């Protein structure tokens, strides 16, 4: 049976939930395309540019899935004579849908490797943990009371509505017995007791957790399945807690320590080549064991890398003054900078494997190997003495 675009969107949402995205990241998800259109071929790439759209057209792709959004920010026009609008028009004319998984894929983790998991795996890092943990999905605690013996139908109904899931466990609930009290008033139709009479009923207290986003459906299920005309229940919002596997960046360790110079060489070997190559800042002989990584522009997480006890922090797009101030303190991690595209490209293979596994036999998935790093020329510095030798303890 042929897959639909909606099937692919469901796969991506389960793996890279939109709720993980940064609040400003409004360009994720479906940019163009009909959710009911058939999908037989998918192309994955980091960026959406003319080169990648050419490749999608040449390959006869039905869907282009990229890490970076096509429309980063809200726009008022996608006119064909604008750079981004022109790409939208080309995709639509070719019948190619576009989907982006950006910071939601950066923060993904656990059973599904996100961008930072893939980057860490490419470098052989072990015992990974988030550099900046995301908040776990917000939960409600649902508390209600039923006559003793009435627990199974209600917990079944709540579980069917999405309550009672904790990690890989389902139908999780806690029950305790006690005595309930109520007096049916005029106009009531009590399941137990009589109008005007105070009743004391042996009852079971039921507690279950549920995702806050499912509150309406869980409460509706409770009301529908409860034996009482007016069920008593509480909904408590749980405090936010860190997610142990999802979040921005990753921290891990190498199987064996190496010098910073050697680590930079390892990075150059493991990541795809770019014109800019790999840069390192810090003592070249510094011993490196604990490594923090953040795919994409990560200079906002320099303090997090320091707090994590990293010996080196690998990321992209480091600004001159920020990097210089960081490296002025030798107690902070050394720095390794790679091209933005190179640090995020390893994720494409993980996403391709996910799609192939979830839609087996119905979709052909291809990873683009066309480098979309914007820098195309590198001119090495002449081999002459600098104007003034750098004052550094490392030279």
N, C-alpha and C positions, 0 to 999 in steps of 0.2 A: 504493500500500500504506500502510495506516495506521501511524503511528509509535506506539511503546510508550513508557511512562515510562522503561524501561531504556535506550532509545535516547537520550532526552533526558539522562539521567544520564551516559551515556558522553560525550556532547558536552560537558557541563559539566566533567567530570573531566579531559578532554583539555585544555580551555582553562584551567581553574582547578584544577590538581592539589591534592588534599587535603594532599599533603606540604608545600605552601607555607604552610599555615595555621600561626598561632601555636600553641604546645603547649596553651595554655589554651582555645583556640577549639574546644570539643568539640561545638558545636551545628550545625556545617556538614553539608551533605549532605541526605539524605532524612529528614524529620521524620515524615511520615505518608504513606501511599499504597502501592499495590501496583505493584512494578516491571513487572508484566505487563499493567497496565491500559492501554487505548488512550489516546492523547493527540491531541486535535485543536485545543485552544485553550490558550494559555499567557498568564498575566498576570504582568508584572514590576513590582516595587515595591521601595522601600528598606526599609520596615518591615512587620511583620505586626501589624496592630491591627484593631479592629472595623471601621473605615472601609474598610480594604483588603479584608478578608474579605467585607464587604458587596459591594464592587465585583466581586470574583471570582465571587460567587454570581450577581449581576445579569448578568454577562457570560457565564455558563455556562462558565467556565474549568475545565479539567481539572487544571491545575497552576498553583500560585502559586509563582513563583520570587522570592525576596527577597535583598537583601544582608544584612540583619541576621537572625540566627537567631531562631526562635520560642522555643526553649529555650536560653538562653545558657549555663546551667550545669546539671550533672546534677540531676535532680529525683527525688523519691520518689513524687510523685503528679501526675496530670493530671486530677484530679477536675473535673467540669463546673462546679462552683461556685467555681472559682478563675479568676483573670483569664486566665492562659495556658492552663490546662486547658480552659476554656470555648471558646477559639479552636480548640484541637485537635479538640474534639467537633464544633464547627460545620463545620470543614473535612471531617471524616470523614463526617458525615451528608450533606453536599453532594457527596460523591464527589470532593473536590478534594485532590490531593496537594500537599505543601509541600516545597520544596527551598531551602536557603540556601547562598550562596557569599559568605563573609565575608572573613576576612583572607587566604584563598587568592586571592580576587578582588582584594584590595588589592595583593597582591604580584605578581600576574600581569603579563606583559609580553611583548615580542617580537612575534611574529606576531599575538597576540591582545591587544587593549587591555584592561587591567584598570582598576580604579577610579581609580587615580592617573594613568594615561595619559589617561583620558577627561576628568578634571578639567583636566589640563595642556592638552589639545587644545582644550577649551572656552575657555581663556584665550589661545589662539594661541601657546603656547610652542614653541620650536624646539630641536633637538639635545638631546633628552631623555636623561637617565641616572637610575638609581635614586638616591634620597637616602640610603637605607641598603640596600646590596646584599644580596640573599639569597645563601645558599650555593648553588652549583650542585648539581645532583643528585649524591649520593654515587656514586662509581664504583669498580669493581674493575678491576684489570688481570689478565687471564687469560693465562698462559704455559704452553705445552705443546710437545711435540716429537713429530714423526712421521717415518717414513722419507721420504727425498727422493722427491718425486713424489706424496706422499699429502696435500698441502696442500689442494687444492680441495674435496674432500668434507668435510673437517673445518671449514674456514672457512665453507662453505655452511651446515653444521649449526649452528655457533655463531651465525652471523648470523640464522638462522631463529629461534633462541631469544632474540634480542634483543641480542647482542653486536655490536661493530663499528660502532655508530652514534655519529657525532660531528657535532653540529649537523644540517645538512641532508645530510650524507654518510652512506652506509651501506656495510657490508661492508669497513670500514677495518681493515687489519691490517698488521703488519710481520713480515717473515720474514728469517731468516738461516740459513745452512747451517753445519754443524759435524759433530762425531762423537759419537755416543752410545755408552755402554758399559753392559753389564748381564750378569749370569750367571743364567740360569734355575735356580731351585731345585727340589727334589723336589715333586711335585704340580702343577707349573706346566705350562701348555700354550702354549709360546711361538709367536708368529706367525713370528718369525725366530730361527734358531739351535736349539740342542739343550740339553736339561737337563744342567746341570753344566759346560757349556762357556762360557768368557768370550767375549762377542761385542762387536765394534766395528762400529757401523752408521752409514753416512752419514745424518744426520737434518737436518730443517728445524725451527728454532725458530719458533713462531708466537706473536705477541703481539696481543691484542685487548682493548679496554675493553668494559665492560658495566655497566649500572645495578646497584647493589648489591642492590636489591630483587629482581632476577632471578637472583641467584647460584645458587639451587637448580636452576632450570630450565636455566641455562647449563651448570653442571657436569654435570647429567644428560645433556644433549645431547652434551657432550664425551665422556663415558664411552660413550655409545651409538654414536657415530660413529667413535671412535678405533679404528685397526686392532689395537692392542696389547691383550693380555689385561689388563694392569695399566698403564694410561697414566700417565706422569709429568706432573704439572702443578702450577703454583703459582697461588695467588689472592692478589693484593696489594691492600690497601685504599688507594686514592689519598687524598691530603690534600684537605681542603676548599678550594675556591677561590671567589672572588666570582662571582656570576652577572652578566654585563654588562648584562642587560636586565630582570631580575626583582628585585623588592625593594620595600621600603616607601617611599612618597613618590616624587617626581620633582623633578629640577632641570633647568631650561632657561632660555632667554633670550627676551626680547621682540624682535620685529623692529625696533623702534626704542625708545630709552629714553623714559621718561616720569616725571613726578613721582609721589610716593606718593599724593597726593590724586587724581590722574588715574587711577592704577592701581586704587585703590579704586572709583572710578566705573566703570571697565571691568569689574571683577568684578561689580558690581551689575547691569550690563547683560547680562553673559554667563551668569550663573547664575540659576536660578529665584528668584522673589521670595519672601521670608519676612517675617513681622512684624518680626523683629529686624533685618533688613537686613544691612548690612556695616559692620564696625568696623575702624578702622586705628589703629595705635599707632606713634609715631615722628614725625620731622620731616615735616610735610605736603609740604614742598618738596624732600625728599630725592629724588635721581635714582635711578630703578629700572631695571635692565636684566636682571640675573640673578635668577630667581625660583625659590624652592623651594615645593612644595605637598605637603600630606599630607591626603588625605580622611579625615574623621572626627576623633577626638580625637588631636591630634598634639603635645601639649606635651612629650612625652617625647623628641621629636626636635629640640628647639631647638638643642642643641649641634651636631647633624649639619648643620642648616641653616647655622649659623655656619661650620663647617669647610668646607662646600661653597662658601663665598664668595658666598652669596646676599645680594642687597640687600634682599629682602623675603621673608617666610615666610608663606604662607597656610595656615591650618588651622582647626580648630574646637575648642570647649570649653576655651579657655585659662583657667587659673585666675588670679585677681587677683595673688597674690603672685609666682607664677612669671613672669607677663607683666611685672610691674613690675620685678622683678630683672633680667630679660633686657634690657628697654629702658633700664635705667640705664646701660648701656654703649653709647654711640652707634656703636661699631664693629661691633656685632652687627646682624643684619638687622632692619629694621622689621617690624611684624606686621600681618597682615590676618586678621580672624576672620569666618567665615561660619557660617551655621547648619549643623549636622551633616548634616541631611537634604539641604540645597542642595549641599554639596560632594560628596556621593556620588550624587546623582540623575543626573548626566550619563552614568554608567556604564550605566544601564538601556538606553539606545538601542544601545550597543555590544553588550550581551548579547543584545538582541532581534535585531540584525543577524546575530550569530553563529548563533543558533538557526535563524533563517530560512534562512541559507546552508547549514547542515549538515543540515537536515531540509526540503529544498525542496518546496513544494507540499503538504506533509502537515500542517503546523501553522500556525495563525493566531496571531501574537504581538502582544500589546498592551502598551504601556508606560503605567503608571498616572500620571496627572498630579495626583492628589489629594495635597495637601501634608500630610505627617504630622509636620511639625515640631511639637513640643509647645507652643510659645508661640503664643498666639492674640490677645493684646492688647498694644499698645505705647502708652504714654502719654508723649509728648515732654516733656522738662523745660521748665518755664516759662522764658520769655525774661527772666530777671532775673539780676542779678549773683550769682555764687556767693558762699558764705560767706567764702571766702578764695581769691583768685586763685591758680591753680596756678603754682608757681615752675618755670619751664621756659624753656630757651633758644629754644623754638619759638614763644613768644607775645610 
